[in-house]
Amino acid sequence: MDYWQEFQQKWLGYVPLFLLTLGCGIDSGRLMAVAFLCHLLICKKKKLPCFGILRKDTKVRQTVLVIAFSLLCAAVTLPFNHGQGGLLLKYIERMIPLALVIFLVRPGGETFKVLWFGILASMAWYIGDICLHPVWSSGRLVGSFGNPNSLAGIILILIPIGLFGVIRYRCECPKTAVVAALLTAASVCVLVCTGSRNAYLSFAIIFVLCFYMIWRHRDWMSIKILAVFVIVVGLAAAIAAPGLVSQRLQNNVQRDGRVYLMQSAVQIIEEKPLVGIGLGNWGRVYRERFEADNPNHEIGIQSPHNIYLQVWNETGLIGFIGFLSLIGFQLGSMIMALRRFYRRQPHGFPWLAGLFLPLLAIFLFGLMDYDFFSRHVMHLYWFYWGFCLYAISYYAKEI
């Protein structure tokens, strides 16, 4: 009974947040709905307001305005290019995790720890799923996903939170940190086995940034742990997929047709720079005009494998400006908040820095792949941004 009372007092209020994190991590709409229902029940039990305090935050209001501006920029082009307006509604629906975070999150010392637990549970889910469905295609791990790049993209944006939490809580929760380190190492091995060169490069950049944050924190023990982590992962990856990394890195990028796809995208920009070819129309235009001349005979392509070129192609310069305004606002807000934090605490290690990593990974991965527009990645993207808004507002009070 004492354990139950302790759970009620310390952790019960965080259950909806954990369920929401897991729901976004494994892409389960039912879990997200359960998280919201649990939130309503707990608020009723504890006689708390159902709406979180973030909804009144200035950054939240600015986010709503920037989102509205970016959607408006895309919508303005629809009458001129016969774009699919229904896609805008889908993009709005995929912002539900952002709204849920704003409703559910409340200031508390365990908020970020619950986020970490939820992401670790998501990583464990995927590792278990891969063990049950160890599907390989052309020497690359696919699992239950349609292609290896999709699996790589999801794992890529889960790993930074897992790794950041290991360093952050290694002294406070040593046993949990060991389990988390093993899960993160296994996830990196999965990432290696996907053979996604784009994921390799994005992960390398994120890892170097994480290493810099740890060095700035003057946490020498964590640096040693990180070195051991790299060695262990390298050995495990060499055993799991010998030669895959070197083979993938030696392959010519032109073999998968991405150079041709990007050249096609540039040609479309030159032809219709202002309003584009229409939201959701890239696949059709490619099939009608460019597919026959593809040197690698790739068919059914739906994107130039670059989210920035795709947005410019489909919504023109007008929509592209709206898209860049959203990304610029997010990156600018995080960087300015981190600069303020480090001016006050030069050797700090705030969770805002940890949340910066997966968002940056999403933007980097989008340079060579288009999974950003999938439901799963967009759910995680908006979920992370919701937590970034919380971190920007409350990092100074972080316990």
Steps between C-alpha positions, in 0.01 A plus 500: 500500500788736575632450149157576355470816707848607390406432139182704534682791656806506273418333169123474443479849353767408244327187366317690218828659392673162492216348294509796261877462455466128434206559268700747291807277513326190363241694299191384687202733477316288756770556760484874436124492556545292818760751620251785462223307676735414788589867522132594535442235768806604702406867477152415627641286782749765610266791421747659259421705189499286187687753290872533563670829570698493174200616299552852639871505422628759251700243303191284457308793358789581268509135391129511410556815293802355317314175428201696370731707279674194354167327428359818348801530269434148374125555474538820296659302217219241473274694256794548261647148492208263570668368813341253739356713778418188700872456575492822703226348715716191549793717608276679748378165637859394554551799731280332763806392709599867531155590631506204740837598641373854558198359684679228697837635605535670837812633674659228709832346584424170328355630172812447291574170669157373394576615145822296517315192631244525221765524228691206651178296497454592133855386421437172683180456295688533170783273609245236600311549174822453301578183693154370405527621140871491405428585137793591275484636146810512279717460807330786688279469808137588435312342790127557477547829311454544129861600437824531699507880482168526685633281781824701506312830522295392804794349686712806423265738681455273803871438568599858605245506784606156622868592495445844656301346786775245569749781554253718689379234746800265528567610859139540610372174345808280435313172441249661265785678321673165434182354349449820299859483373444143380175597325667800337798291388265239351309778321822635350578149376156489338574837339827364359328190365250711301787608275362855475792727413285804572431365848872432552591860418215649704587283799867596476412870515261448791753286687773764462261767632407280795870440569559878492219558752649240732847653463355842576335352807850388613365150562819300440352171618222529245757563228672175595165320501425644157834373368423149630152530350645571154739203523227258613258616231771477236585142594133398518426658162803327347364166621136568404567642153861444392602716210162675470624844606803502272292360213231766538750784535690387191186485285455783254208723596397514135419129507184560697394780267497779758714728288253460213204559732654820634584618149135441410395702805725790398348494150149517650606799712628679189172434318258589782696686765221701663201270559640155414331196350248440777501345843522121472559507123874423492458127440261554210722760332803277540318204348376701202816696420813358662453133578577374150842672495613386844843339443426241770144433379347577842122511492232610744717772656294751701769752598837638389637351824535847647221655705612856422502447124167317525334789682637750247391278209146449627419838654749725325706775656194620694452169681875453538528834684226384739679168559834670564335749736379209714840328510681831553269591787557165670877491460534870587288462816702203624839654422414832667366321810814284519721807469315665788535185707874460437565865582356430844638148543806446274533135605130410506337200335136603438237273346437768240840407352393135491173585324687713248681188373206292363340805338828583330527134395158527332609808305829339398340170400260696281788607276510154339172330598134597520371304801438835670155502334404157634250490785743337744785749458266799502342378823843475662604834351207689652527305825863602538419858418234504773764390751739761360241768576481369856878487529542854365251632755615299801865407446607752764285316756619156388572270794 
